Amino acid sequence: MKKAIIYLEPLVCPSCTQKIESLIRKVNGVEKDSIKVLFNASKVKFIFNEDVISIQNIINEITKLGYQVLKYDVQVV
Ligand SMILES: [Cu+2]
């Protein structure tokens, strides 16, 4: 399993965190209980299985939703 931290452009309203969280919840291969969207830090954290989904696919989904990804970090857990 891998841990992802995604850094977004500053979020402007708290409902953005909900939109992003529900999007990531629908992604196969992401551990639902691990998802954290931090409004003030504009960060998204979650654990995922790289055999099922790639970080690039998840980033593409976030981008399609309308949020710009500044950078990301993937660590082995
Ligand atoms: Cu918003």
N, CA, C, O and the ligand as a Tripos MOL2 file, in Angstrom:
@<TRIPOS>MOLECULE
protein
  309   307    78     0     0
PROTEIN
NO_CHARGES

@<TRIPOS>ATOM
      1 N           0.8410   -1.1950    0.0000 N.3       1 MET1
      2 CA          0.0000    0.0000    0.0000 C.3       1 MET1
      3 C           0.8780    1.2470    0.0000 C.2       1 MET1
      4 O           2.0090    1.2310    0.4850 O.2       1 MET1
      5 N           0.3410    2.3080   -0.5450 N.am      2 LYS2
      6 CA          1.0660    3.5690   -0.6190 C.3       2 LYS2
      7 C           0.2430    4.6620    0.0450 C.2       2 LYS2
      8 O          -0.9870    4.6160    0.0760 O.2       2 LYS2
      9 N           0.9610    5.6440    0.5740 N.am      3 LYS3
     10 CA          0.3030    6.7980    1.1470 C.3       3 LYS3
     11 C           0.5200    7.9810    0.2150 C.2       3 LYS3
     12 O           1.6470    8.2720   -0.1860 O.2       3 LYS3
     13 N          -0.5650    8.6550   -0.1240 N.am      4 ALA4
     14 CA         -0.4590    9.8090   -1.0130 C.3       4 ALA4
     15 C          -0.7750   11.0840   -0.2470 C.2       4 ALA4
     16 O          -1.6790   11.1280    0.5870 O.2       4 ALA4
     17 N          -0.0010   12.1200   -0.5550 N.am      5 ILE5
     18 CA         -0.3360   13.4720   -0.0980 C.3       5 ILE5
     19 C          -0.3880   14.3400   -1.3490 C.2       5 ILE5
     20 O           0.5840   14.4570   -2.0940 O.2       5 ILE5
     21 N          -1.5450   14.9370   -1.5530 N.am      6 ILE6
     22 CA         -1.7360   15.7750   -2.7320 C.3       6 ILE6
     23 C          -1.9230   17.2140   -2.2730 C.2       6 ILE6
     24 O          -2.7610   17.5060   -1.4200 O.2       6 ILE6
     25 N          -1.1310   18.1000   -2.8510 N.am      7 TYR7
     26 CA         -1.1850   19.5250   -2.4950 C.3       7 TYR7
     27 C          -1.9840   20.2500   -3.5700 C.2       7 TYR7
     28 O          -1.6340   20.2270   -4.7490 O.2       7 TYR7
     29 N          -3.0620   20.8940   -3.1370 N.am      8 LEU8
     30 CA         -3.9400   21.5900   -4.0710 C.3       8 LEU8
     31 C          -3.7300   23.0880   -3.9980 C.2       8 LEU8
     32 O          -3.1530   23.6170   -3.0480 O.2       8 LEU8
     33 N          -4.2220   23.7610   -5.0410 N.am      9 GLU9
     34 CA         -4.3320   25.2230   -4.9600 C.3       9 GLU9
     35 C          -5.2490   25.5320   -3.7810 C.2       9 GLU9
     36 O          -6.1330   24.7290   -3.4840 O.2       9 GLU9
     37 N          -5.0760   26.6580   -3.1010 N.am     10 PRO10
     38 CA         -5.8870   26.9420   -1.9160 C.3      10 PRO10
     39 C          -7.3860   26.7460   -2.1740 C.2      10 PRO10
     40 O          -7.9380   27.2740   -3.1390 O.2      10 PRO10
     41 N          -8.0290   25.9790   -1.2910 N.am     11 LEU11
     42 CA         -9.4720   25.7450   -1.3980 C.3      11 LEU11
     43 C         -10.1940   26.9930   -0.9090 C.2      11 LEU11
     44 O          -9.7900   27.6030    0.0810 O.2      11 LEU11
     45 N         -11.2680   27.3720   -1.6080 N.am     12 VAL12
     46 CA        -11.9350   28.6320   -1.2700 C.3      12 VAL12
     47 C         -13.1400   28.4620   -0.3650 C.2      12 VAL12
     48 O         -13.5160   29.4100    0.3250 O.2      12 VAL12
     49 N         -13.7520   27.3030   -0.3420 N.am     13 CYS13
     50 CA        -14.8790   27.1160    0.5700 C.3      13 CYS13
     51 C         -14.9330   25.6820    1.0600 C.2      13 CYS13
     52 O         -14.5080   24.7650    0.3570 O.2      13 CYS13
     53 N         -15.4620   25.4810    2.2850 N.am     14 PRO14
     54 CA        -15.4220   24.1430    2.8850 C.3      14 PRO14
     55 C         -16.1490   23.0690    2.0760 C.2      14 PRO14
     56 O         -15.8210   21.8890    2.2010 O.2      14 PRO14
     57 N         -17.1100   23.4410    1.2650 N.am     15 SER15
     58 CA        -17.8130   22.3970    0.5030 C.3      15 SER15
     59 C         -16.8970   21.7490   -0.5340 C.2      15 SER15
     60 O         -17.1670   20.6430   -1.0010 O.2      15 SER15
     61 N         -15.8300   22.4310   -0.8850 N.am     16 CYS16
     62 CA        -14.8340   21.8220   -1.7860 C.3      16 CYS16
     63 C         -14.2590   20.5550   -1.1590 C.2      16 CYS16
     64 O         -14.0260   19.5700   -1.8600 O.2      16 CYS16
     65 N         -14.0300   20.5700    0.1360 N.am     17 THR17
     66 CA        -13.4470   19.3960    0.7800 C.3      17 THR17
     67 C         -14.3980   18.2150    0.6460 C.2      17 THR17
     68 O         -13.9610   17.0840    0.4370 O.2      17 THR17
     69 N         -15.6980   18.4720    0.7660 N.am     18 GLN18
     70 CA        -16.6840   17.4040    0.6050 C.3      18 GLN18
     71 C         -16.7110   16.8620   -0.8230 C.2      18 GLN18
     72 O         -16.7810   15.6530   -1.0410 O.2      18 GLN18
     73 N         -16.6540   17.7630   -1.7740 N.am     19 LYS19
     74 CA        -16.6750   17.3360   -3.1880 C.3      19 LYS19
     75 C         -15.4810   16.4470   -3.4770 C.2      19 LYS19
     76 O         -15.6140   15.4000   -4.1110 O.2      19 LYS19
     77 N         -14.3200   16.8670   -3.0120 N.am     20 ILE20
     78 CA        -13.1040   16.1040   -3.2910 C.3      20 ILE20
     79 C         -13.1510   14.7670   -2.5550 C.2      20 ILE20
     80 O         -12.7730   13.7340   -3.1070 O.2      20 ILE20
     81 N         -13.6180   14.7910   -1.3060 N.am     21 GLU21
     82 CA        -13.6760   13.5480   -0.5510 C.3      21 GLU21
     83 C         -14.6190   12.5400   -1.2060 C.2      21 GLU21
     84 O         -14.2860   11.3590   -1.3090 O.2      21 GLU21
     85 N         -15.7910   12.9950   -1.6490 N.am     22 SER22
     86 CA        -16.7230   12.0280   -2.2290 C.3      22 SER22
     87 C         -16.2050   11.5070   -3.5630 C.2      22 SER22
     88 O         -16.4820   10.3630   -3.9240 O.2      22 SER22
     89 N         -15.4660   12.3180   -4.2930 N.am     23 LEU23
     90 CA        -14.8390   11.8260   -5.5230 C.3      23 LEU23
     91 C         -13.8380   10.7110   -5.2050 C.2      23 LEU23
     92 O         -13.8580    9.6520   -5.8320 O.2      23 LEU23
     93 N         -12.9790   10.9560   -4.2420 N.am     24 ILE24
     94 CA        -11.9260    9.9830   -3.9410 C.3      24 ILE24
     95 C         -12.5160    8.7090   -3.3370 C.2      24 ILE24
     96 O         -11.9850    7.6160   -3.5350 O.2      24 ILE24
     97 N         -13.6120    8.8560   -2.6040 N.am     25 ARG25
     98 CA        -14.3030    7.6820   -2.0450 C.3      25 ARG25
     99 C         -14.7670    6.7160   -3.1280 C.2      25 ARG25
    100 O         -14.8490    5.5090   -2.9020 O.2      25 ARG25
    101 N         -15.0650    7.2490   -4.2870 N.am     26 LYS26
    102 CA        -15.5970    6.4140   -5.3750 C.3      26 LYS26
    103 C         -14.4840    5.6980   -6.1370 C.2      26 LYS26
    104 O         -14.7580    4.8360   -6.9720 O.2      26 LYS26
    105 N         -13.2430    6.0490   -5.8540 N.am     27 VAL27
    106 CA        -12.1400    5.4600   -6.6170 C.3      27 VAL27
    107 C         -11.7840    4.0890   -6.0490 C.2      27 VAL27
    108 O         -11.4690    3.9490   -4.8670 O.2      27 VAL27
    109 N         -11.8400    3.0980   -6.9070 N.am     28 ASN28
    110 CA        -11.4520    1.7420   -6.5420 C.3      28 ASN28
    111 C          -9.9760    1.6980   -6.1940 C.2      28 ASN28
    112 O          -9.1490    2.2540   -6.9170 O.2      28 ASN28
    113 N          -9.6370    1.0430   -5.0920 N.am     29 GLY29
    114 CA         -8.2350    0.9220   -4.7270 C.3      29 GLY29
    115 C          -7.8070    1.9140   -3.6550 C.2      29 GLY29
    116 O          -6.6840    1.8510   -3.1540 O.2      29 GLY29
    117 N          -8.7090    2.8310   -3.3050 N.am     30 VAL30
    118 CA         -8.4140    3.7840   -2.2290 C.3      30 VAL30
    119 C          -9.0750    3.2900   -0.9450 C.2      30 VAL30
    120 O         -10.2430    2.9030   -0.9580 O.2      30 VAL30
    121 N          -8.3380    3.3010    0.1570 N.am     31 GLU31
    122 CA         -8.9050    2.9150    1.4560 C.3      31 GLU31
    123 C          -9.7790    4.0500    1.9750 C.2      31 GLU31
    124 O          -9.2950    5.1240    2.3340 O.2      31 GLU31
    125 N         -11.0790    3.7780    2.0020 N.am     32 LYS32
    126 CA        -12.0590    4.8430    2.3220 C.3      32 LYS32
    127 C         -11.7760    5.5080    3.6750 C.2      32 LYS32
    128 O         -11.8550    6.7300    3.8050 O.2      32 LYS32
    129 N         -11.4490    4.6970    4.6660 N.am     33 ASP33
    130 CA        -11.2600    5.2430    6.0160 C.3      33 ASP33
    131 C         -10.0100    6.1060    6.1450 C.2      33 ASP33
    132 O          -9.8450    6.8310    7.1270 O.2      33 ASP33
    133 N          -9.1450    6.0260    5.1620 N.am     34 SER34
    134 CA         -7.8820    6.7630    5.2650 C.3      34 SER34
    135 C          -7.9700    8.1610    4.6580 C.2      34 SER34
    136 O          -7.0300    8.9460    4.7810 O.2      34 SER34
    137 N          -9.0790    8.4790    4.0090 N.am     35 ILE35
    138 CA         -9.1620    9.7340    3.2520 C.3      35 ILE35
    139 C          -9.3140   10.9280    4.1950 C.2      35 ILE35
    140 O         -10.2080   10.9730    5.0400 O.2      35 ILE35
    141 N          -8.4130   11.8860    4.0200 N.am     36 LYS36
    142 CA         -8.5050   13.1360    4.7840 C.3      36 LYS36
    143 C          -8.3080   14.2950    3.8240 C.2      36 LYS36
    144 O          -7.2980   14.3760    3.1260 O.2      36 LYS36
    145 N          -9.2860   15.1890    3.7990 N.am     37 VAL37
    146 CA         -9.1340   16.4020    2.9940 C.3      37 VAL37
    147 C          -9.0340   17.5560    3.9790 C.2      37 VAL37
    148 O          -9.9750   17.8360    4.7220 O.2      37 VAL37
    149 N          -7.8840   18.2220    3.9770 N.am     38 LEU38
    150 CA         -7.6230   19.2930    4.9430 C.3      38 LEU38
    151 C          -7.8770   20.6360    4.2730 C.2      38 LEU38
    152 O          -7.1690   21.0410    3.3510 O.2      38 LEU38
    153 N          -8.9140   21.3140    4.7690 N.am     39 PHE39
    154 CA         -9.3260   22.5740    4.1410 C.3      39 PHE39
    155 C          -8.2630   23.6530    4.2740 C.2      39 PHE39
    156 O          -7.8600   24.2620    3.2820 O.2      39 PHE39
    157 N          -7.8100   23.8890    5.4990 N.am     40 ASN40
    158 CA         -6.8680   24.9960    5.7110 C.3      40 ASN40
    159 C          -5.5330   24.7870    5.0050 C.2      40 ASN40
    160 O          -4.9280   25.7260    4.4880 O.2      40 ASN40
    161 N          -5.0900   23.5320    4.9980 N.am     41 ALA41
    162 CA         -3.8050   23.2360    4.3590 C.3      41 ALA41
    163 C          -3.9640   22.9500    2.8640 C.2      41 ALA41
    164 O          -2.9710   22.8530    2.1430 O.2      41 ALA41
    165 N          -5.2100   22.8150    2.3970 N.am     42 SER42
    166 CA         -5.4840   22.4470    0.9990 C.3      42 SER42
    167 C          -4.7070   21.1920    0.5860 C.2      42 SER42
    168 O          -4.0500   21.1530   -0.4540 O.2      42 SER42
    169 N          -4.8100   20.1790    1.4340 N.am     43 LYS43
    170 CA         -4.1090   18.9230    1.1840 C.3      43 LYS43
    171 C          -5.0910   17.7710    1.1950 C.2      43 LYS43
    172 O          -6.1150   17.8200    1.8770 O.2      43 LYS43
    173 N          -4.7780   16.7450    0.4450 N.am     44 VAL44
    174 CA         -5.5690   15.5130    0.4530 C.3      44 VAL44
    175 C          -4.6260   14.3730    0.7970 C.2      44 VAL44
    176 O          -3.5510   14.2470    0.2110 O.2      44 VAL44
    177 N          -5.0380   13.5330    1.7620 N.am     45 LYS45
    178 CA         -4.2100   12.3970    2.1480 C.3      45 LYS45
    179 C          -5.0420   11.1310    2.0880 C.2      45 LYS45
    180 O          -6.2160   11.1430    2.4590 O.2      45 LYS45
    181 N          -4.4570   10.0550    1.6320 N.am     46 PHE46
    182 CA         -5.1500    8.7590    1.6450 C.3      46 PHE46
    183 C          -4.1510    7.6460    1.3680 C.2      46 PHE46
    184 O          -3.0390    7.8760    0.8930 O.2      46 PHE46
    185 N          -4.5870    6.4350    1.6830 N.am     47 ILE47
    186 CA         -3.8210    5.2250    1.4130 C.3      47 ILE47
    187 C          -4.4570    4.5430    0.1970 C.2      47 ILE47
    188 O          -5.6810    4.4710    0.0850 O.2      47 ILE47
    189 N          -3.6270    4.0550   -0.6960 N.am     48 PHE48
    190 CA         -4.1970    3.3850   -1.8800 C.3      48 PHE48
    191 C          -3.3190    2.2180   -2.3110 C.2      48 PHE48
    192 O          -2.1530    2.1020   -1.9340 O.2      48 PHE48
    193 N          -3.9330    1.3620   -3.1150 N.am     49 ASN49
    194 CA         -3.2560    0.1830   -3.6370 C.3      49 ASN49
    195 C          -2.8270    0.4560   -5.0820 C.2      49 ASN49
    196 O          -3.6590    0.5770   -5.9810 O.2      49 ASN49
    197 N          -1.5380    0.5480   -5.2770 N.am     50 GLU50
    198 CA         -1.0110    0.9230   -6.5840 C.3      50 GLU50
    199 C          -1.2220   -0.1580   -7.6450 C.2      50 GLU50
    200 O          -1.1060    0.1080   -8.8420 O.2      50 GLU50
    201 N          -1.5330   -1.3850   -7.1970 N.am     51 ASP51
    202 CA         -1.8370   -2.4380   -8.1700 C.3      51 ASP51
    203 C          -3.2220   -2.2390   -8.7800 C.2      51 ASP51
    204 O          -3.5340   -2.8030   -9.8290 O.2      51 ASP51
    205 N          -4.0440   -1.4370   -8.1180 N.am     52 VAL52
    206 CA         -5.4300   -1.2380   -8.5590 C.3      52 VAL52
    207 C          -5.5820    0.1000   -9.2870 C.2      52 VAL52
    208 O          -6.2620    0.1910  -10.3100 O.2      52 VAL52
    209 N          -4.9310    1.1440   -8.7370 N.am     53 ILE53
    210 CA         -5.0960    2.4940   -9.2950 C.3      53 ILE53
    211 C          -3.7640    3.2390   -9.1990 C.2      53 ILE53
    212 O          -3.0220    3.0810   -8.2290 O.2      53 ILE53
    213 N          -3.4770    4.0440  -10.2060 N.am     54 SER54
    214 CA         -2.2360    4.8170  -10.1520 C.3      54 SER54
    215 C          -2.5330    6.2100   -9.6040 C.2      54 SER54
    216 O          -3.6480    6.7180   -9.7200 O.2      54 SER54
    217 N          -1.5260    6.8030   -9.0140 N.am     55 ILE55
    218 CA         -1.6780    8.1560   -8.4780 C.3      55 ILE55
    219 C          -2.0360    9.1330   -9.6050 C.2      55 ILE55
    220 O          -2.7870   10.0860   -9.3980 O.2      55 ILE55
    221 N          -1.4930    8.8840  -10.7850 N.am     56 GLN56
    222 CA         -1.7750    9.7830  -11.9070 C.3      56 GLN56
    223 C          -3.2620    9.7720  -12.2660 C.2      56 GLN56
    224 O          -3.8360   10.8130  -12.5870 O.2      56 GLN56
    225 N          -3.8830    8.5900  -12.2120 N.am     57 ASN57
    226 CA         -5.3200    8.5070  -12.4920 C.3      57 ASN57
    227 C          -6.1270    9.2960  -11.4770 C.2      57 ASN57
    228 O          -7.0840    9.9840  -11.8310 O.2      57 ASN57
    229 N          -5.7390    9.1930  -10.2160 N.am     58 ILE58
    230 CA         -6.4630    9.9140   -9.1630 C.3      58 ILE58
    231 C          -6.2970   11.4210   -9.3610 C.2      58 ILE58
    232 O          -7.2490   12.1860   -9.2080 O.2      58 ILE58
    233 N          -5.0880   11.8310   -9.6990 N.am     59 ILE59
    234 CA         -4.8320   13.2540   -9.9340 C.3      59 ILE59
    235 C          -5.6500   13.7650  -11.1190 C.2      59 ILE59
    236 O          -6.1830   14.8740  -11.0890 O.2      59 ILE59
    237 N          -5.7420   12.9400  -12.1600 N.am     60 ASN60
    238 CA         -6.5560   13.3370  -13.3140 C.3      60 ASN60
    239 C          -8.0150   13.5490  -12.9190 C.2      60 ASN60
    240 O          -8.6650   14.4760  -13.4010 O.2      60 ASN60
    241 N          -8.5250   12.6890  -12.0440 N.am     61 GLU61
    242 CA         -9.9150   12.8230  -11.5880 C.3      61 GLU61
    243 C         -10.1110   14.1250  -10.8140 C.2      61 GLU61
    244 O         -11.1090   14.8210  -10.9990 O.2      61 GLU61
    245 N          -9.1560   14.4470   -9.9490 N.am     62 ILE62
    246 CA         -9.2510   15.6830   -9.1630 C.3      62 ILE62
    247 C          -9.2080   16.8940  -10.0900 C.2      62 ILE62
    248 O          -9.9500   17.8590   -9.9060 O.2      62 ILE62
    249 N          -8.3340   16.8280  -11.0820 N.am     63 THR63
    250 CA         -8.2040   17.9220  -12.0460 C.3      63 THR63
    251 C          -9.5010   18.0970  -12.8410 C.2      63 THR63
    252 O          -9.9570   19.2160  -13.0770 O.2      63 THR63
    253 N         -10.0860   16.9580  -13.2480 N.am     64 LYS64
    254 CA        -11.3430   17.0130  -14.0100 C.3      64 LYS64
    255 C         -12.4620   17.6380  -13.1890 C.2      64 LYS64
    256 O         -13.3560   18.2860  -13.7330 O.2      64 LYS64
    257 N         -12.4040   17.4380  -11.8720 N.am     65 LEU65
    258 CA        -13.4070   18.0180  -10.9820 C.3      65 LEU65
    259 C         -13.2380   19.5360  -10.8750 C.2      65 LEU65
    260 O         -14.1510   20.2390  -10.4420 O.2      65 LEU65
    261 N         -12.0730   20.0320  -11.2700 N.am     66 GLY66
    262 CA        -11.8700   21.4770  -11.3030 C.3      66 GLY66
    263 C         -10.8680   22.0100  -10.2960 C.2      66 GLY66
    264 O         -10.8050   23.2150  -10.0490 O.2      66 GLY66
    265 N         -10.0730   21.0980   -9.7060 N.am     67 TYR67
    266 CA         -9.0870   21.5470   -8.7270 C.3      67 TYR67
    267 C          -7.6820   21.2940   -9.2530 C.2      67 TYR67
    268 O          -7.3730   20.2190   -9.7660 O.2      67 TYR67
    269 N          -6.8530   22.2980   -9.1150 N.am     68 GLN68
    270 CA         -5.5020   22.1690   -9.6280 C.3      68 GLN68
    271 C          -4.5730   21.5470   -8.6080 C.2      68 GLN68
    272 O          -4.5170   21.9700   -7.4540 O.2      68 GLN68
    273 N          -3.8500   20.5440   -9.0490 N.am     69 VAL69
    274 CA         -2.8850   19.8620   -8.1870 C.3      69 VAL69
    275 C          -1.5360   20.5310   -8.3660 C.2      69 VAL69
    276 O          -1.0160   20.5980   -9.4800 O.2      69 VAL69
    277 N          -0.9610   21.0290   -7.2680 N.am     70 LEU70
    278 CA          0.3380   21.6940   -7.3480 C.3      70 LEU70
    279 C           1.4730   20.6870   -7.3420 C.2      70 LEU70
    280 O           2.4080   20.7890   -8.1370 O.2      70 LEU70
    281 N           1.3910   19.7090   -6.4410 N.am     71 LYS71
    282 CA          2.3760   18.6460   -6.3930 C.3      71 LYS71
    283 C           1.8380   17.5040   -5.5530 C.2      71 LYS71
    284 O           0.7920   17.6260   -4.9140 O.2      71 LYS71
    285 N           2.5570   16.4000   -5.5590 N.am     72 TYR72
    286 CA          2.1060   15.2800   -4.7450 C.3      72 TYR72
    287 C           3.3130   14.4680   -4.3020 C.2      72 TYR72
    288 O           4.4160   14.5850   -4.8360 O.2      72 TYR72
    289 N           3.0510   13.6490   -3.3080 N.am     73 ASP73
    290 CA          4.0680   12.8410   -2.6810 C.3      73 ASP73
    291 C           3.4910   11.4420   -2.4870 C.2      73 ASP73
    292 O           2.3540   11.3070   -2.0330 O.2      73 ASP73
    293 N           4.2390   10.4120   -2.8150 N.am     74 VAL74
    294 CA          3.7660    9.0570   -2.5680 C.3      74 VAL74
    295 C           4.8210    8.3290   -1.7530 C.2      74 VAL74
    296 O           5.9950    8.2930   -2.1230 O.2      74 VAL74
    297 N           4.3860    7.7450   -0.6330 N.am     75 GLN75
    298 CA          5.3150    7.0320    0.2430 C.3      75 GLN75
    299 C           4.8400    5.6100    0.4440 C.2      75 GLN75
    300 O           3.6420    5.3300    0.4070 O.2      75 GLN75
    301 N           5.7910    4.7130    0.6590 N.am     76 VAL76
    302 CA          5.4470    3.3220    0.9910 C.3      76 VAL76
    303 C           5.0170    3.2790    2.4500 C.2      76 VAL76
    304 O           5.6570    3.8850    3.3090 O.2      76 VAL76
    305 N           3.9340    2.5640    2.7290 N.am     77 VAL77
    306 CA          3.5150    2.4020    4.1290 C.3      77 VAL77
    307 C           3.4760    0.9260    4.5100 C.2      77 VAL77
    308 O           3.1460    0.5900    5.6470 O.2      77 VAL77
    309 CU        -15.9730   25.1260   -2.5730 Cu       78 CU78
@<TRIPOS>BOND
     1     1     2 1
     2     2     3 1
     3     3     4 2
     4     3     5 am
     5     5     6 1
     6     6     7 1
     7     7     8 2
     8     7     9 am
     9     9    10 1
    10    10    11 1
    11    11    12 2
    12    11    13 am
    13    13    14 1
    14    14    15 1
    15    15    16 2
    16    15    17 am
    17    17    18 1
    18    18    19 1
    19    19    20 2
    20    19    21 am
    21    21    22 1
    22    22    23 1
    23    23    24 2
    24    23    25 am
    25    25    26 1
    26    26    27 1
    27    27    28 2
    28    27    29 am
    29    29    30 1
    30    30    31 1
    31    31    32 2
    32    31    33 am
    33    33    34 1
    34    34    35 1
    35    35    36 2
    36    35    37 am
    37    37    38 1
    38    38    39 1
    39    39    40 2
    40    39    41 am
    41    41    42 1
    42    42    43 1
    43    43    44 2
    44    43    45 am
    45    45    46 1
    46    46    47 1
    47    47    48 2
    48    47    49 am
    49    49    50 1
    50    50    51 1
    51    51    52 2
    52    51    53 am
    53    53    54 1
    54    54    55 1
    55    55    56 2
    56    55    57 am
    57    57    58 1
    58    58    59 1
    59    59    60 2
    60    59    61 am
    61    61    62 1
    62    62    63 1
    63    63    64 2
    64    63    65 am
    65    65    66 1
    66    66    67 1
    67    67    68 2
    68    67    69 am
    69    69    70 1
    70    70    71 1
    71    71    72 2
    72    71    73 am
    73    73    74 1
    74    74    75 1
    75    75    76 2
    76    75    77 am
    77    77    78 1
    78    78    79 1
    79    79    80 2
    80    79    81 am
    81    81    82 1
    82    82    83 1
    83    83    84 2
    84    83    85 am
    85    85    86 1
    86    86    87 1
    87    87    88 2
    88    87    89 am
    89    89    90 1
    90    90    91 1
    91    91    92 2
    92    91    93 am
    93    93    94 1
    94    94    95 1
    95    95    96 2
    96    95    97 am
    97    97    98 1
    98    98    99 1
    99    99   100 2
   100    99   101 am
   101   101   102 1
   102   102   103 1
   103   103   104 2
   104   103   105 am
   105   105   106 1
   106   106   107 1
   107   107   108 2
   108   107   109 am
   109   109   110 1
   110   110   111 1
   111   111   112 2
   112   111   113 am
   113   113   114 1
   114   114   115 1
   115   115   116 2
   116   115   117 am
   117   117   118 1
   118   118   119 1
   119   119   120 2
   120   119   121 am
   121   121   122 1
   122   122   123 1
   123   123   124 2
   124   123   125 am
   125   125   126 1
   126   126   127 1
   127   127   128 2
   128   127   129 am
   129   129   130 1
   130   130   131 1
   131   131   132 2
   132   131   133 am
   133   133   134 1
   134   134   135 1
   135   135   136 2
   136   135   137 am
   137   137   138 1
   138   138   139 1
   139   139   140 2
   140   139   141 am
   141   141   142 1
   142   142   143 1
   143   143   144 2
   144   143   145 am
   145   145   146 1
   146   146   147 1
   147   147   148 2
   148   147   149 am
   149   149   150 1
   150   150   151 1
   151   151   152 2
   152   151   153 am
   153   153   154 1
   154   154   155 1
   155   155   156 2
   156   155   157 am
   157   157   158 1
   158   158   159 1
   159   159   160 2
   160   159   161 am
   161   161   162 1
   162   162   163 1
   163   163   164 2
   164   163   165 am
   165   165   166 1
   166   166   167 1
   167   167   168 2
   168   167   169 am
   169   169   170 1
   170   170   171 1
   171   171   172 2
   172   171   173 am
   173   173   174 1
   174   174   175 1
   175   175   176 2
   176   175   177 am
   177   177   178 1
   178   178   179 1
   179   179   180 2
   180   179   181 am
   181   181   182 1
   182   182   183 1
   183   183   184 2
   184   183   185 am
   185   185   186 1
   186   186   187 1
   187   187   188 2
   188   187   189 am
   189   189   190 1
   190   190   191 1
   191   191   192 2
   192   191   193 am
   193   193   194 1
   194   194   195 1
   195   195   196 2
   196   195   197 am
   197   197   198 1
   198   198   199 1
   199   199   200 2
   200   199   201 am
   201   201   202 1
   202   202   203 1
   203   203   204 2
   204   203   205 am
   205   205   206 1
   206   206   207 1
   207   207   208 2
   208   207   209 am
   209   209   210 1
   210   210   211 1
   211   211   212 2
   212   211   213 am
   213   213   214 1
   214   214   215 1
   215   215   216 2
   216   215   217 am
   217   217   218 1
   218   218   219 1
   219   219   220 2
   220   219   221 am
   221   221   222 1
   222   222   223 1
   223   223   224 2
   224   223   225 am
   225   225   226 1
   226   226   227 1
   227   227   228 2
   228   227   229 am
   229   229   230 1
   230   230   231 1
   231   231   232 2
   232   231   233 am
   233   233   234 1
   234   234   235 1
   235   235   236 2
   236   235   237 am
   237   237   238 1
   238   238   239 1
   239   239   240 2
   240   239   241 am
   241   241   242 1
   242   242   243 1
   243   243   244 2
   244   243   245 am
   245   245   246 1
   246   246   247 1
   247   247   248 2
   248   247   249 am
   249   249   250 1
   250   250   251 1
   251   251   252 2
   252   251   253 am
   253   253   254 1
   254   254   255 1
   255   255   256 2
   256   255   257 am
   257   257   258 1
   258   258   259 1
   259   259   260 2
   260   259   261 am
   261   261   262 1
   262   262   263 1
   263   263   264 2
   264   263   265 am
   265   265   266 1
   266   266   267 1
   267   267   268 2
   268   267   269 am
   269   269   270 1
   270   270   271 1
   271   271   272 2
   272   271   273 am
   273   273   274 1
   274   274   275 1
   275   275   276 2
   276   275   277 am
   277   277   278 1
   278   278   279 1
   279   279   280 2
   280   279   281 am
   281   281   282 1
   282   282   283 1
   283   283   284 2
   284   283   285 am
   285   285   286 1
   286   286   287 1
   287   287   288 2
   288   287   289 am
   289   289   290 1
   290   290   291 1
   291   291   292 2
   292   291   293 am
   293   293   294 1
   294   294   295 1
   295   295   296 2
   296   295   297 am
   297   297   298 1
   298   298   299 1
   299   299   300 2
   300   299   301 am
   301   301   302 1
   302   302   303 1
   303   303   304 2
   304   303   305 am
   305   305   306 1
   306   306   307 1
   307   307   308 2
@<TRIPOS>SUBSTRUCTURE
     1 MET1         2 RESIDUE 1 A MET
     2 LYS2         6 RESIDUE 1 A LYS
     3 LYS3        10 RESIDUE 1 A LYS
     4 ALA4        14 RESIDUE 1 A ALA
     5 ILE5        18 RESIDUE 1 A ILE
     6 ILE6        22 RESIDUE 1 A ILE
     7 TYR7        26 RESIDUE 1 A TYR
     8 LEU8        30 RESIDUE 1 A LEU
     9 GLU9        34 RESIDUE 1 A GLU
    10 PRO10       38 RESIDUE 1 A PRO
    11 LEU11       42 RESIDUE 1 A LEU
    12 VAL12       46 RESIDUE 1 A VAL
    13 CYS13       50 RESIDUE 1 A CYS
    14 PRO14       54 RESIDUE 1 A PRO
    15 SER15       58 RESIDUE 1 A SER
    16 CYS16       62 RESIDUE 1 A CYS
    17 THR17       66 RESIDUE 1 A THR
    18 GLN18       70 RESIDUE 1 A GLN
    19 LYS19       74 RESIDUE 1 A LYS
    20 ILE20       78 RESIDUE 1 A ILE
    21 GLU21       82 RESIDUE 1 A GLU
    22 SER22       86 RESIDUE 1 A SER
    23 LEU23       90 RESIDUE 1 A LEU
    24 ILE24       94 RESIDUE 1 A ILE
    25 ARG25       98 RESIDUE 1 A ARG
    26 LYS26      102 RESIDUE 1 A LYS
    27 VAL27      106 RESIDUE 1 A VAL
    28 ASN28      110 RESIDUE 1 A ASN
    29 GLY29      114 RESIDUE 1 A GLY
    30 VAL30      118 RESIDUE 1 A VAL
    31 GLU31      122 RESIDUE 1 A GLU
    32 LYS32      126 RESIDUE 1 A LYS
    33 ASP33      130 RESIDUE 1 A ASP
    34 SER34      134 RESIDUE 1 A SER
    35 ILE35      138 RESIDUE 1 A ILE
    36 LYS36      142 RESIDUE 1 A LYS
    37 VAL37      146 RESIDUE 1 A VAL
    38 LEU38      150 RESIDUE 1 A LEU
    39 PHE39      154 RESIDUE 1 A PHE
    40 ASN40      158 RESIDUE 1 A ASN
    41 ALA41      162 RESIDUE 1 A ALA
    42 SER42      166 RESIDUE 1 A SER
    43 LYS43      170 RESIDUE 1 A LYS
    44 VAL44      174 RESIDUE 1 A VAL
    45 LYS45      178 RESIDUE 1 A LYS
    46 PHE46      182 RESIDUE 1 A PHE
    47 ILE47      186 RESIDUE 1 A ILE
    48 PHE48      190 RESIDUE 1 A PHE
    49 ASN49      194 RESIDUE 1 A ASN
    50 GLU50      198 RESIDUE 1 A GLU
    51 ASP51      202 RESIDUE 1 A ASP
    52 VAL52      206 RESIDUE 1 A VAL
    53 ILE53      210 RESIDUE 1 A ILE
    54 SER54      214 RESIDUE 1 A SER
    55 ILE55      218 RESIDUE 1 A ILE
    56 GLN56      222 RESIDUE 1 A GLN
    57 ASN57      226 RESIDUE 1 A ASN
    58 ILE58      230 RESIDUE 1 A ILE
    59 ILE59      234 RESIDUE 1 A ILE
    60 ASN60      238 RESIDUE 1 A ASN
    61 GLU61      242 RESIDUE 1 A GLU
    62 ILE62      246 RESIDUE 1 A ILE
    63 THR63      250 RESIDUE 1 A THR
    64 LYS64      254 RESIDUE 1 A LYS
    65 LEU65      258 RESIDUE 1 A LEU
    66 GLY66      262 RESIDUE 1 A GLY
    67 TYR67      266 RESIDUE 1 A TYR
    68 GLN68      270 RESIDUE 1 A GLN
    69 VAL69      274 RESIDUE 1 A VAL
    70 LEU70      278 RESIDUE 1 A LEU
    71 LYS71      282 RESIDUE 1 A LYS
    72 TYR72      286 RESIDUE 1 A TYR
    73 ASP73      290 RESIDUE 1 A ASP
    74 VAL74      294 RESIDUE 1 A VAL
    75 GLN75      298 RESIDUE 1 A GLN
    76 VAL76      302 RESIDUE 1 A VAL
    77 VAL77      306 RESIDUE 1 A VAL
    78 CU78       309 GROUP 0 **** ****
